[in-house]
Amino acid sequence: MADILEYLRWRGDVPFSNMGVNPVDALIFSTLSYVNFTDFLPQEPGEGIPLGEAVPRLLEAPDIQERIRVKSDIPLLRALAESPRFADAELTFYQDVLLPREQTQFAALTAILGDGSAFAAYRGTDHSLVGWKEDFNMCFQDAIPAQELGLKYLLRLAGAFPGVLRLTGHSKGGNVAVYAASLCTEAVQDRIAGVYNQDGPGFTEKMMKNPGYRRMVPKIHTYIPQSSLIGMLLEHDEPFTVIRSRQIGGVMQHDPYTWEVLGPDLVRAEQTTADSQFIDRTIKTWLAGMTQEQRNAFFDSLYALITEAGADYTNQLAQPKRLLAYVRTLSADEEMRSLLFDQLTKLYRAARQTQQGN
């Protein structure tokens, strides 16, 4: 089955003025936002650089391997630069913020398309532990720093660009896109043609009741793979579309490169898998059994355990020296050990409860 790279070979020669924006385009811009364009794109809204010019220069950078999320980003960048549909898009307003002490990870870029509209793409969680901690914070905070930065980004973009707006994002980026669209002014909301949330987590109940969110629901397009884990977290009030992935199941379905494409659309599936539904109910039951303070204490303790072992990125978590450091920390800190053990026991009980309810 085709993917986004096949889509570029099939539809890459059709300009946006001839064929309007579709869900695959939104997924491509979401994926592009993961690439580190620091020093290659303007940091302020205004004049941009054609994608067909910016990307070839980026690919020649000596640190290009450090600027991409996965190896598939390289062929995607090359295909975009060679595609008449995307090559003329003006890339602008690139932002990239990583503040470990403030537990903040945010990045975004905007593409001005040939049809005169602007597509703002918010980056999802990267490989930094700060980004993952910010995701955990969603479980007990009504707003996280990335969401607030996403709102400010949209308002600045809207002030500098007078045309039609679209927002997109994968994973946490999808959540940030929905948040920004929901909390911006009504005047900006009226200019938003669509918000594309690709397997991004939901929100707290407070956000579900927000008038701005309620107003934007008809414009929100949420897509989750059959075995979705991330996108099923917290609450969604907008309808979502289940799509197919080449991966059989599990967290690997979260990768946008595995999502199946047919023509200008993502391939639909009837429903999420039983495993996805099981994990969703288990986590919701577990979180419902905790107060906001308990959620805060648990995730803060888990993050402290990891960072005290010297890890900064997710690929460092399972290194032998880190595992030994975890054991030493837990042995010396009885309060942390007791807190983590207590909540993980409750998670196990929630899973048993979910299983017995089936």
C-alpha positions, -999 to +999 in steps of 0.1 A: +000+000+000+012+035-008+026+060+018+034+097+018+065+091-004+043+073-030+019+102-028+046+127-038+055+105-068+018+103-078+005+138-070+037+158-065+033+176-099-002+189-092+000+225-077-023+234-048-041+259-070-053+229-091-059+204-063-067+218-029-052+208+004-060+172+016-052+151+047-020+137+031-006+172+026-014+179+063+005+148+073+035+157+051+037+192+067+034+176+102+063+153+093+084+182+079+080+200+112+102+174+129+132+185+108+156+210+125+157+240+102+177+263+126+198+288+106+181+278+074+147+295+077+135+330+089+125+330+125+099+358+121+067+357+101+070+375+068+091+367+037+099+331+034+123+309+015+110+285-012+111+249+001+129+240-031+158+263-021+159+257+016+159+219+016+188+213-008+210+236+014+198+218+045+207+184+030+243+196+024+247+206+061+275+185+078+252+178+107+222+168+086+219+134+104+214+152+137+187+174+122+163+147+112+140+125+133+144+092+113+162+081+082+131+083+061+132+121+065+160+123+039+141+108+010+111+128+020+131+161+019+145+152-015+110+143-028+095+176-015+123+197-030+117+180-064+079+183-062+063+212-081+034+209-056+057+217-026+089+232-039+074+266-044+059+267-009+075+296+011+088+283+044+089+309+072+085+317+109+106+287+121+106+284+159+125+259+180+125+261+218+140+236+242+141+246+279+148+217+302+144+236+335+110+249+324+101+214+310+093+230+276+098+216+241+082+234+212+088+239+175+068+250+145+071+263+109+047+278+084+044+271+047+027+297+025+011+277-003+005+285-040-033+288-033-025+318-011-032+300+023-008+295+052-002+261+068+012+262+103+028+229+113+036+221+150+063+196+159+053+167+180+074+152+209+111+148+199+136+124+214+143+147+244+131+136+278+119+171+284+094+167+255+081+135+271+078+150+305+058+178+290+035+151+275+031+136+310+022+171+324-009+171+302-024+145+326-026+171+354-022+205+339-049+224+320-022+240+298+015+231+292+042+255+279+041+241+244+004+247+241+008+283+253+037+289+228+016+273+201-012+298+208+012+328+207+027+314+175-007+313+158-017+348+170+016+363+156+012+344+123-024+356+120-013+392+127+014+390+099-005+370+074-040+381+063-051+350+044-067+316+051-050+296+078-046+259+084-030+241+113-015+207+116+006+185+139+015+150+147+015+135+182+018+164+207+019+188+177-016+178+169-027+186+204-009+219+203-027+227+169-061+220+184-053+240+216-041+271+196-071+270+173-095+267+203-080+295+225-073+321+197-097+349+190-130+344+172-117+366+143-087+342+138-109+312+142-131+325+114-100+324+091-090+288+100-101+264+072-091+233+091-071+218+120-054+184+114-046+164+145-026+133+136-026+109+165-023+136+191-036+132+227-067+148+239-074+172+267-087+176+302-125+179+309-120+217+314-109+221+278-138+200+265-162+227+280-143+257+266-165+277+242-136+282+218-130+245+216-167+238+211-167+264+183-138+248+165-149+211+167-165+211+132-131+222+117-110+197+136-099+165+117-084+139+140-068+108+126-056+078+147-041+045+136-059+012+145-035+005+174-034+041+186-019+046+220-008+083+221-039+096+203-063+079+226-049+095+257-071+119+277-104+131+262-116+139+227-149+154+219-143+159+182-150+129+159-119+109+148-111+089+118-093+055+122-067+049+095-046+020+085-008+015+091+016-009+076+028-019+110+009-048+126+003-030+159+017-012+189+035+021+192+052+017+158+019+026+142+024+061+156+050+067+129+035+087+100+057+070+075+037+038+082+003+053+075-014+040+043-023+064+016-048+060-013-049+089-038-053+122-019-065+106+013-055+083+042-069+047+041-097+043+065-103+014+089-135+005+107-123+008+143-093+007+166-080-027+176-090-045+208-055-039+222-058-002+217-092-001+233-079-022+263-049+002+269-072+032+265-097+020+291-069+009+314-051+042+314-083+062+318-093+040+348-059+044+363-058+082+359-094+085+371-083+069+404-057+096+411-061+132+422-043+160+403-018+161+430-011+124+429-007+125+391+017+154+395+038+136+422+039+103+402+051+118+369+075+142+387+091+113+406+093+092+374+110+121+356+134+127+385+144+091+386+153+091+349+171+125+349+191+117+380+206+088+361+220+114+336+197+106+307+186+134+284+172+115+254+149+085+252+175+064+234+196+065+266+170+051+289+180+014+286+218+018+287+233-005+314+248+024+334+214+041+335+196+010+347+222+007+375+217+043+384+179+037+386+184+009+411+208+030+432+184+059+433+154+037+442+174+020+469+184+053+485+150+071+482+123+052+501+097+079+495+102+078+457+103+040+457+071+038+477+053+063+454+062+047+422+055+012+434+021+022+447+010+038+415+023+011+393+004-014+414-027+006+408-020+006+371-018-032+372-051-034+391-067-011+365-055-035+338-070-064+356-103-045+361-104-037+324-097-073+315-125-086+338-149-061+323-145-075+288 
